[in-house]
Amino acid sequence: MKNPSGWVAARGQIAWILALLISTGIVIQLERLDLGSRLGTLETNPFAEPREATPLALDQARARAPDPTNAAAADQAALLLALSLAALHSDAEREALSAEAAAAVEAIEAAGDPAPLVSDALTLTRRVFGL
């Protein structure tokens, strides 16, 4: 025995179309909120004036790797990158940073074959400081 109503036969397709319309409406409302642009922006400009004499990232990297020879590879790379970034500041003490970077590069190279991440950080540090 067949059901004579076409609406009953098409209830699956109708439910699918309604779900599609509802989900499209939800997506449109979420796009209007524009959360990504607000969440992805910095609160402050790290290169804005006035700057600290030594950036916070360099202080943290120095604390994590007081002895670059025995530090973990990630800490070695963080120290080298923080030194390189600190040298880009206009008010940076270039000679002191260069001496510290040269000592860190020497210590890391003396420890043996560095990890690939550290090797890339060494290359960058040499280029920034002309070592």
DSSP file (Angstrom, degrees, kcal/mol; ACC not computed):
  #  RESIDUE AA STRUCTURE BP1 BP2  ACC     N-H-->O    O-->H-N    N-H-->O    O-->H-N    TCO  KAPPA ALPHA  PHI   PSI    X-CA   Y-CA   Z-CA
    1    1 A M              0   0    0      0, 0.0     2,-0.3     0, 0.0     0, 0.0   0.000 360.0 360.0 360.0 129.6    0.0    0.0    0.0
    2    2 A K        -     0   0    0      2,-0.0     3,-0.0     1,-0.0     0, 0.0  -0.687 360.0-120.7 -97.9 147.0    1.4    3.4   -1.1
    3    3 A N        -     0   0    0     -2,-0.3     6,-0.1     1,-0.1    -1,-0.0  -0.768  18.9-151.8 -83.9 125.1    1.1    6.6    0.8
    4    4 A P        +     0   0    0      0, 0.0     2,-0.4     0, 0.0    -1,-0.1   0.650  65.3  97.2 -75.0 -13.9   -0.7    9.1   -1.6
    5    5 A S     >  -     0   0    0      1,-0.1     4,-1.1     2,-0.0    -2,-0.1  -0.625  56.0-160.9 -84.9 128.2    0.9   12.2   -0.1
    6    6 A G  H  > S+     0   0    0     -2,-0.4     4,-1.6     1,-0.2    -1,-0.1   0.770  90.2  62.6 -73.2 -27.3    4.0   13.6   -1.9
    7    7 A W  H  4 S+     0   0    0      1,-0.2    -1,-0.2     2,-0.2     7,-0.2   0.876 102.6  49.2 -66.6 -37.7    5.0   15.6    1.2
    8    8 A V  H >4 S+     0   0    0      1,-0.2     3,-1.0     2,-0.2    -1,-0.2   0.882 111.2  50.1 -68.9 -37.9    5.4   12.5    3.2
    9    9 A A  H 3< S+     0   0    0     -4,-1.1     3,-0.4     1,-0.2    -1,-0.2   0.810 113.5  45.8 -69.8 -29.5    7.6   11.0    0.4
   10   10 A A  T 3X S+     0   0    0     -4,-1.6     4,-2.3     1,-0.2    -1,-0.2   0.227  77.3 109.8 -98.1  14.2    9.7   14.1    0.2
   11   11 A R  H <> S+     0   0    0     -3,-1.0     4,-2.2     1,-0.2    -1,-0.2   0.829  76.2  53.4 -64.5 -31.6   10.3   14.5    3.9
   12   12 A G  H  > S+     0   0    0     -3,-0.4     4,-2.0    -4,-0.2    -1,-0.2   0.923 111.6  44.8 -65.5 -45.4   14.0   13.5    3.7
   13   13 A Q  H  > S+     0   0    0      2,-0.2     4,-2.2     1,-0.2    -2,-0.2   0.875 113.2  51.2 -67.1 -36.9   14.7   16.1    1.0
   14   14 A I  H  X S+     0   0    0     -4,-2.3     4,-2.4     2,-0.2    -2,-0.2   0.916 109.8  49.3 -66.1 -43.4   12.7   18.7    2.9
   15   15 A A  H  X S+     0   0    0     -4,-2.2     4,-2.3    -5,-0.2    -2,-0.2   0.892 111.2  50.5 -63.2 -39.0   14.7   18.0    6.1
   16   16 A W  H  X S+     0   0    0     -4,-2.0     4,-2.1     2,-0.2    -2,-0.2   0.912 110.7  48.3 -65.7 -43.0   18.0   18.3    4.2
   17   17 A I  H  X S+     0   0    0     -4,-2.2     4,-2.3     2,-0.2    -2,-0.2   0.898 112.0  49.6 -65.4 -40.8   17.0   21.6    2.6
   18   18 A L  H  X S+     0   0    0     -4,-2.4     4,-2.4     2,-0.2    -2,-0.2   0.911 111.0  49.1 -64.3 -41.9   15.9   23.0    6.0
   19   19 A A  H  X S+     0   0    0     -4,-2.3     4,-2.5     1,-0.2    -2,-0.2   0.888 110.8  51.4 -64.2 -38.0   19.2   21.9    7.6
   20   20 A L  H  X S+     0   0    0     -4,-2.1     4,-2.1     2,-0.2    -2,-0.2   0.914 110.9  47.3 -64.7 -43.4   21.1   23.5    4.8
   21   21 A L  H  X S+     0   0    0     -4,-2.3     4,-2.1     2,-0.2    -2,-0.2   0.904 113.3  48.2 -65.4 -41.4   19.3   26.8    5.2
   22   22 A I  H  X S+     0   0    0     -4,-2.4     4,-2.1     2,-0.2    -2,-0.2   0.927 112.6  47.3 -66.3 -44.9   19.8   26.8    8.9
   23   23 A S  H  X S+     0   0    0     -4,-2.5     4,-2.3     1,-0.2    -1,-0.2   0.873 110.8  52.3 -66.9 -35.2   23.5   26.0    8.7
   24   24 A T  H  X S+     0   0    0     -4,-2.1     4,-2.3     2,-0.2    -1,-0.2   0.905 109.0  50.5 -64.3 -41.0   24.0   28.7    6.0
   25   25 A G  H  X S+     0   0    0     -4,-2.1     4,-2.1     2,-0.2    -2,-0.2   0.889 109.9  50.2 -62.7 -39.8   22.3   31.2    8.3
   26   26 A I  H  X S+     0   0    0     -4,-2.1     4,-2.3     2,-0.2    -2,-0.2   0.920 110.4  49.5 -64.7 -43.8   24.6   30.3   11.2
   27   27 A V  H  X S+     0   0    0     -4,-2.3     4,-2.2     1,-0.2    -2,-0.2   0.907 110.2  50.8 -62.3 -42.3   27.7   30.6    9.0
   28   28 A I  H  X S+     0   0    0     -4,-2.3     4,-1.5     1,-0.2    -1,-0.2   0.910 110.8  48.6 -62.8 -41.9   26.5   34.1    7.8
   29   29 A Q  H  X S+     0   0    0     -4,-2.1     4,-1.1     1,-0.2    -1,-0.2   0.888 110.9  50.3 -65.9 -38.5   26.0   35.2   11.4
   30   30 A L  H  X S+     0   0    0     -4,-2.3     4,-0.9     1,-0.2     5,-0.5   0.870 108.5  52.4 -67.5 -36.2   29.4   33.9   12.5
   31   31 A E  H  < S+     0   0    0     -4,-2.2     3,-0.3     1,-0.2    -1,-0.2   0.834 104.4  56.8 -68.4 -30.7   31.1   35.8    9.6
   32   32 A R  H  < S+     0   0    0     -4,-1.5    -1,-0.2     1,-0.2    -2,-0.2   0.813  98.6  60.9 -68.0 -29.5   29.4   39.0   10.7
   33   33 A L  H  < S-     0   0    0     -4,-1.1    -1,-0.2    -3,-0.2    -2,-0.2   0.846  86.8-160.1 -66.7 -33.3   30.9   38.7   14.1
   34   34 A D     X  +     0   0    0     -4,-0.9     4,-0.8    -3,-0.3     3,-0.2   0.923  26.2 161.6  54.5  52.7   34.4   38.8   12.5
   35   35 A L  H  >  +     0   0    0     -5,-0.5     4,-2.4     1,-0.2     5,-0.2   0.822  61.0  66.5 -72.2 -31.6   36.2   37.3   15.5
   36   36 A G  H  > S+     0   0    0      1,-0.2     4,-1.8     2,-0.2    -1,-0.2   0.880  99.1  48.7 -61.4 -41.4   39.3   36.3   13.6
   37   37 A S  H  4 S+     0   0    0      1,-0.2     4,-0.4     2,-0.2    -1,-0.2   0.847 114.5  45.6 -71.1 -31.7   40.5   39.8   12.9
   38   38 A R  H  < S+     0   0    0     -4,-0.8     3,-0.4     1,-0.2    -2,-0.2   0.857 115.7  45.5 -77.2 -34.4   40.0   40.9   16.6
   39   39 A L  H  < S+     0   0    0     -4,-2.4    -2,-0.2     1,-0.2    -1,-0.2   0.776 110.8  53.8 -78.7 -26.1   41.7   37.8   18.0
   40   40 A G  S  < S+     0   0    0     -4,-1.8     2,-0.2    -5,-0.2    -1,-0.2   0.508  89.3  93.3 -89.3  -3.6   44.6   37.9   15.6
   41   41 A T  S    S-     0   0    0     -3,-0.4     2,-0.2    -4,-0.4     3,-0.0  -0.594  76.9-113.7 -92.9 152.5   45.8   41.5   16.2
   42   42 A L        -     0   0    0     -2,-0.2     3,-0.1     1,-0.1    -1,-0.1  -0.525  11.5-140.9 -78.2 147.4   48.4   42.5   18.7
   43   43 A E  S    S+     0   0    0     -2,-0.2     2,-0.3     1,-0.2    -1,-0.1   0.886  87.3  15.2 -73.6 -40.2   47.4   44.6   21.7
   44   44 A T  S    S-     0   0    0     -3,-0.0    -1,-0.2     4,-0.0     3,-0.0  -0.937  84.2-107.9-133.1 156.8   50.5   46.8   21.5
   45   45 A N    >   -     0   0    0     -2,-0.3     3,-1.5     1,-0.1    -2,-0.0  -0.747  21.7-153.1 -83.5 119.6   53.2   47.3   18.8
   46   46 A P  T 3  S+     0   0    0      0, 0.0    -1,-0.1     0, 0.0     0, 0.0   0.728  95.6  48.0 -68.8 -18.3   56.4   45.6   20.0
   47   47 A F  T 3  S+     0   0    0      4,-0.1     4,-0.1     2,-0.1     2,-0.1   0.281  86.3 119.4-102.4  10.3   58.5   48.0   18.0
   48   48 A A    <   -     0   0    0     -3,-1.5    -4,-0.0     2,-0.1     0, 0.0  -0.399  68.4 -72.7 -74.9 153.0   56.7   51.2   19.2
   49   49 A E  S    S+     0   0    0     -2,-0.1    -4,-0.1     2,-0.1    -1,-0.1  -0.554 106.9  49.5 -80.3 152.3   58.6   53.9   21.0
   50   50 A P  S    S-     0   0    0      0, 0.0     2,-0.3     0, 0.0    -2,-0.1   0.649  78.2-170.7 -80.0 147.9   59.7   54.0   23.8
   51   51 A R        -     0   0    0     -4,-0.1     2,-0.1    -2,-0.1    -2,-0.1  -0.669  23.9-110.7-102.3 155.7   61.6   50.7   23.8
   52   52 A E        -     0   0    0     -2,-0.3    39,-0.1     1,-0.1    -1,-0.1  -0.459  27.3-118.8 -76.5 157.1   63.2   48.9   26.5
   53   53 A A  S    S+     0   0    0      1,-0.3    40,-0.3    -2,-0.1    -1,-0.1   0.925 105.8  23.5 -64.5 -44.0   67.0   48.6   26.5
   54   54 A T  S    S-     0   0    0     38,-0.1    -1,-0.3    -3,-0.0     5,-0.1  -0.989  94.3-120.2-122.7 125.2   66.8   44.8   26.3
   55   55 A P     >  -     0   0    0      0, 0.0     4,-1.7     0, 0.0     3,-0.4  -0.203  20.5-118.5 -61.4 153.3   63.6   43.3   24.9
   56   56 A L  H  > S+     0   0    0      1,-0.2     4,-2.4     2,-0.2     5,-0.2   0.853 112.4  59.6 -61.0 -37.0   61.7   40.9   27.1
   57   57 A A  H  > S+     0   0    0      1,-0.2     4,-2.3     2,-0.2    -1,-0.2   0.878 104.6  50.2 -62.1 -37.0   62.2   38.0   24.7
   58   58 A L  H  > S+     0   0    0     -3,-0.4     4,-2.5     2,-0.2    -1,-0.2   0.905 109.6  50.2 -68.2 -40.8   66.0   38.3   25.1
   59   59 A D  H  X S+     0   0    0     -4,-1.7     4,-1.8     1,-0.2    -2,-0.2   0.910 112.6  47.2 -62.4 -41.5   65.7   38.3   28.9
   60   60 A Q  H  X S+     0   0    0     -4,-2.4     4,-1.9     2,-0.2    -2,-0.2   0.896 111.9  49.9 -67.5 -39.6   63.6   35.2   28.8
   61   61 A A  H  X S+     0   0    0     -4,-2.3     4,-1.7     1,-0.2    -2,-0.2   0.889 109.5  51.6 -67.0 -38.2   65.9   33.5   26.4
   62   62 A R  H  < S+     0   0    0     -4,-2.5    -1,-0.2     1,-0.2    -2,-0.2   0.888 110.2  49.6 -63.7 -38.0   68.9   34.3   28.5
   63   63 A A  H  < S+     0   0    0     -4,-1.8    -2,-0.2     1,-0.2    -1,-0.2   0.859 112.1  47.5 -69.3 -35.0   67.1   32.8   31.5
   64   64 A R  H  < S+     0   0    0     -4,-1.9    -1,-0.2     1,-0.2    -2,-0.2   0.775 124.6  30.3 -77.4 -25.7   66.2   29.6   29.7
   65   65 A A     <  +     0   0    0     -4,-1.7    -1,-0.2    -5,-0.2    -2,-0.1  -0.541  62.4 154.4-132.9  68.9   69.7   29.1   28.3
   66   66 A P  S    S+     0   0    0      0, 0.0    -1,-0.1     0, 0.0    -2,-0.1   0.844  84.9  34.8 -65.4 -30.5   72.3   30.6   30.8
   67   67 A D  S >> S-     0   0    0     -3,-0.1     3,-0.9     1,-0.1     4,-0.8  -0.904  74.5-166.1-121.2 100.0   74.9   28.1   29.4
   68   68 A P  T 34 S+     0   0    0      0, 0.0     3,-0.2     0, 0.0    -1,-0.1   0.753  83.3  64.9 -60.4 -24.0   74.2   27.7   25.6
   69   69 A T  T 34 S+     0   0    0      1,-0.2     7,-0.0    -3,-0.1    35,-0.0   0.913 112.8  30.1 -64.8 -42.4   76.5   24.6   25.5
   70   70 A N  T <4 S+     0   0    0     -3,-0.9    -1,-0.2     2,-0.0     2,-0.0   0.394  97.4 110.2 -99.8   1.9   74.3   22.5   27.7
   71   71 A A  S  < S-     0   0    0     -4,-0.8    -6,-0.1    -3,-0.2    -7,-0.0  -0.317  77.0 -94.2 -77.1 161.0   70.9   24.0   26.9
   72   72 A A     >  -     0   0    0      1,-0.1     4,-2.5     4,-0.0     5,-0.2  -0.298  37.9-108.4 -67.4 158.8   68.2   22.2   24.9
   73   73 A A  H  > S+     0   0    0      1,-0.2     4,-2.5     2,-0.2     5,-0.2   0.886 119.6  51.3 -59.7 -40.8   68.1   22.8   21.1
   74   74 A A  H  > S+     0   0    0      1,-0.2     4,-2.2     2,-0.2    -1,-0.2   0.880 111.0  48.4 -65.2 -37.1   64.9   24.8   21.3
   75   75 A D  H  > S+     0   0    0      2,-0.2     4,-2.2     1,-0.2    -2,-0.2   0.875 110.5  51.2 -70.6 -37.0   66.5   27.0   24.0
   76   76 A Q  H  X S+     0   0    0     -4,-2.5     4,-2.3     2,-0.2    -2,-0.2   0.938 112.5  45.8 -62.2 -46.8   69.7   27.5   22.0
   77   77 A A  H  X S+     0   0    0     -4,-2.5     4,-2.6     1,-0.2     5,-0.2   0.895 111.2  52.7 -64.1 -39.7   67.7   28.5   19.0
   78   78 A A  H  X S+     0   0    0     -4,-2.2     4,-2.4     1,-0.2    -1,-0.2   0.897 109.5  49.3 -63.5 -40.0   65.5   30.9   21.0
   79   79 A L  H  X S+     0   0    0     -4,-2.2     4,-2.2   -18,-0.2    -2,-0.2   0.931 112.5  46.8 -64.0 -46.1   68.6   32.6   22.4
   80   80 A L  H  X S+     0   0    0     -4,-2.3     4,-2.0     1,-0.2    -2,-0.2   0.905 114.8  46.4 -64.2 -41.6   70.2   33.0   19.0
   81   81 A L  H  X S+     0   0    0     -4,-2.6     4,-2.5     2,-0.2    -1,-0.2   0.883 111.3  51.6 -69.3 -37.6   66.9   34.4   17.5
   82   82 A A  H  X S+     0   0    0     -4,-2.4     4,-2.3    -5,-0.2    -2,-0.2   0.889 109.9  50.0 -66.2 -38.3   66.3   36.7   20.5
   83   83 A L  H  X S+     0   0    0     -4,-2.2     4,-1.5     2,-0.2    -2,-0.2   0.912 111.5  48.8 -63.8 -41.9   69.9   38.1   20.1
   84   84 A S  H  X S+     0   0    0     -4,-2.0     4,-0.5     1,-0.2    -2,-0.2   0.910 113.1  46.5 -65.2 -42.2   69.3   38.7   16.4
   85   85 A L  H >< S+     0   0    0     -4,-2.5     3,-1.0     1,-0.2     4,-0.4   0.876 108.8  55.3 -68.2 -36.5   66.0   40.4   17.0
   86   86 A A  H >< S+     0   0    0     -4,-2.3     3,-1.1     1,-0.3    -1,-0.2   0.841 101.1  59.6 -64.9 -31.5   67.4   42.6   19.7
   87   87 A A  H 3< S+     0   0    0     -4,-1.5    -1,-0.3     1,-0.2    -2,-0.2   0.708  94.4  65.5 -70.0 -18.3   70.1   43.8   17.3
   88   88 A L  T << S+     0   0    0     -3,-1.0    -1,-0.2    -4,-0.5    -2,-0.2   0.654  78.4 101.2 -79.1 -15.0   67.4   45.1   15.0
   89   89 A H  S X  S-     0   0    0     -3,-1.1     3,-1.3    -4,-0.4   -42,-0.0  -0.459  75.6-133.9 -69.6 141.9   66.3   47.7   17.6
   90   90 A S  T 3  S+     0   0    0      1,-0.3    -1,-0.1    -2,-0.1    -3,-0.0   0.813 104.7  46.1 -68.1 -29.7   67.6   51.2   16.8
   91   91 A D  T 3  S+     0   0    0    -39,-0.1    -1,-0.3     2,-0.1     2,-0.1   0.158  85.8 129.9 -99.3  20.1   68.7   51.8   20.4
   92   92 A A    <   -     0   0    0     -3,-1.3     2,-1.5    -5,-0.2     3,-0.1  -0.433  67.9-119.0 -75.4 146.4   70.4   48.4   20.8
   93   93 A E     >  -     0   0    0    -40,-0.3     4,-2.4     1,-0.2     5,-0.2  -0.688  35.6-174.8 -82.3  89.2   73.9   48.1   22.2
   94   94 A R  H  > S+     0   0    0     -2,-1.5     4,-2.6     1,-0.2    -1,-0.2   0.853  74.9  51.5 -61.1 -40.1   75.3   46.4   19.0
   95   95 A E  H  > S+     0   0    0      2,-0.2     4,-2.4     1,-0.2    -1,-0.2   0.928 112.4  45.2 -66.1 -44.1   78.8   45.7   20.3
   96   96 A A  H  > S+     0   0    0      2,-0.2     4,-2.3     1,-0.2    -2,-0.2   0.913 115.6  47.0 -65.9 -42.1   77.6   44.0   23.5
   97   97 A L  H  X S+     0   0    0     -4,-2.4     4,-2.7     2,-0.2    -2,-0.2   0.891 111.4  51.9 -66.2 -38.1   75.0   42.0   21.6
   98   98 A S  H  X S+     0   0    0     -4,-2.6     4,-2.5    -5,-0.2    -2,-0.2   0.906 110.4  47.8 -64.8 -41.6   77.6   41.0   18.9
   99   99 A A  H  X S+     0   0    0     -4,-2.4     4,-2.1     2,-0.2    -2,-0.2   0.908 113.5  47.6 -65.4 -41.1   80.0   39.8   21.6
  100  100 A E  H  X S+     0   0    0     -4,-2.3     4,-2.3     2,-0.2    -2,-0.2   0.901 112.9  48.7 -66.1 -40.2   77.3   37.8   23.3
  101  101 A A  H  X S+     0   0    0     -4,-2.7     4,-2.8     2,-0.2     5,-0.2   0.904 110.3  50.9 -66.5 -41.0   76.2   36.3   20.0
  102  102 A A  H  X S+     0   0    0     -4,-2.5     4,-2.4     1,-0.2    -2,-0.2   0.903 111.5  48.2 -63.0 -40.8   79.8   35.4   19.1
  103  103 A A  H  X S+     0   0    0     -4,-2.1     4,-2.4     2,-0.2    -2,-0.2   0.903 113.0  47.8 -66.0 -40.8   80.2   33.7   22.4
  104  104 A A  H  X S+     0   0    0     -4,-2.3     4,-2.5     2,-0.2     5,-0.2   0.914 112.3  48.7 -66.5 -42.5   77.0   31.8   22.1
  105  105 A V  H  X S+     0   0    0     -4,-2.8     4,-2.5     1,-0.2     5,-0.2   0.925 112.8  48.4 -62.4 -44.2   77.8   30.7   18.5
  106  106 A E  H  X S+     0   0    0     -4,-2.4     4,-2.1    -5,-0.2    -2,-0.2   0.917 112.6  48.0 -61.3 -44.5   81.2   29.5   19.6
  107  107 A A  H  X S+     0   0    0     -4,-2.4     4,-1.1     2,-0.2    -2,-0.2   0.895 113.3  47.0 -65.9 -40.7   79.8   27.6   22.5
  108  108 A I  H  < S+     0   0    0     -4,-2.5     4,-0.5     1,-0.2     3,-0.3   0.906 113.8  47.3 -69.3 -40.7   77.1   25.9   20.5
  109  109 A E  H >< S+     0   0    0     -4,-2.5     3,-0.9     1,-0.2    -1,-0.2   0.856 109.1  54.7 -68.6 -33.7   79.5   24.9   17.7
  110  110 A A  H 3< S+     0   0    0     -4,-2.1    -1,-0.2     1,-0.2    -2,-0.2   0.769  97.7  65.7 -69.2 -25.0   82.0   23.6   20.2
  111  111 A A  T 3< S-     0   0    0     -4,-1.1     2,-0.3    -3,-0.3    -1,-0.2   0.701 113.1-108.3 -71.9 -18.5   79.4   21.3   21.7
  112  112 A G    <   +     0   0    0     -3,-0.9    -1,-0.3    -4,-0.5     0, 0.0  -0.889  69.6   1.4 128.6-159.8   79.1   19.3   18.5
  113  113 A D  S    S-     0   0    0     -2,-0.3    -4,-0.1    -3,-0.1    -3,-0.0  -0.534  72.4-141.8 -71.1 112.9   76.7   18.8   15.6
  114  114 A P        -     0   0    0      0, 0.0    -1,-0.1     0, 0.0    -5,-0.0  -0.320  21.4 -97.4 -76.2 160.1   73.7   21.1   16.3
  115  115 A A     >  -     0   0    0      1,-0.1     4,-2.7    -2,-0.0     5,-0.2  -0.276  40.1-104.1 -65.7 159.4   70.1   20.2   15.5
  116  116 A P  H  > S+     0   0    0      0, 0.0     4,-2.1     0, 0.0     5,-0.2   0.872 122.5  51.7 -57.6 -38.1   68.7   21.5   12.2
  117  117 A L  H  > S+     0   0    0      2,-0.2     4,-1.9     1,-0.2     5,-0.1   0.921 112.3  45.2 -63.6 -43.8   66.7   24.2   14.0
  118  118 A V  H  > S+     0   0    0      2,-0.2     4,-2.5     1,-0.2    -1,-0.2   0.870 109.3  56.5 -68.4 -37.0   69.8   25.4   15.8
  119  119 A S  H  X S+     0   0    0     -4,-2.7     4,-1.9     2,-0.2    -1,-0.2   0.906 108.3  46.9 -61.5 -41.9   71.9   25.2   12.6
  120  120 A D  H  X S+     0   0    0     -4,-2.1     4,-2.2     2,-0.2    -1,-0.2   0.894 111.8  50.6 -66.0 -39.7   69.4   27.6   10.9
  121  121 A A  H  X S+     0   0    0     -4,-1.9     4,-2.5     1,-0.2    -2,-0.2   0.869 108.3  53.2 -66.0 -36.3   69.5   29.9   13.9
  122  122 A L  H  X S+     0   0    0     -4,-2.5     4,-2.5     2,-0.2    -1,-0.2   0.916 108.4  49.9 -62.5 -43.3   73.3   29.9   13.8
  123  123 A T  H  X S+     0   0    0     -4,-1.9     4,-1.9     1,-0.2    -2,-0.2   0.920 112.3  47.1 -61.7 -44.7   73.2   30.9   10.1
  124  124 A L  H  X S+     0   0    0     -4,-2.2     4,-2.4     2,-0.2    -2,-0.2   0.918 111.9  49.9 -63.5 -43.9   70.8   33.7   10.8
  125  125 A T  H  X S+     0   0    0     -4,-2.5     4,-2.4     1,-0.2     6,-0.3   0.902 109.0  52.2 -64.3 -41.0   72.8   35.0   13.7
  126  126 A R  H  X>S+     0   0    0     -4,-2.5     5,-1.6     1,-0.2     4,-1.3   0.906 112.0  46.6 -61.3 -40.0   76.0   35.0   11.7
  127  127 A R  H  <5S+     0   0    0     -4,-1.9    -2,-0.2     3,-0.2    -1,-0.2   0.890 112.6  48.6 -70.2 -38.9   74.3   37.0    9.0
  128  128 A V  H  <5S+     0   0    0     -4,-2.4    -2,-0.2     1,-0.2    -1,-0.2   0.922 123.8  30.6 -66.6 -43.6   72.8   39.5   11.4
  129  129 A F  H  <5S-     0   0    0     -4,-2.4    -1,-0.2    -5,-0.2    -2,-0.2   0.493 105.6-120.7 -96.7  -4.4   76.0   40.1   13.3
  130  130 A G  T  <5       0   0    0     -4,-1.3    -3,-0.2    -5,-0.2    -4,-0.1   0.883 360.0 360.0  68.5  38.1   78.5   39.5   10.4
  131  131 A L      <       0   0    0     -5,-1.6    -4,-0.1    -6,-0.3    -5,-0.1   0.436 360.0 360.0 -86.5 360.0   80.2   36.7   12.2
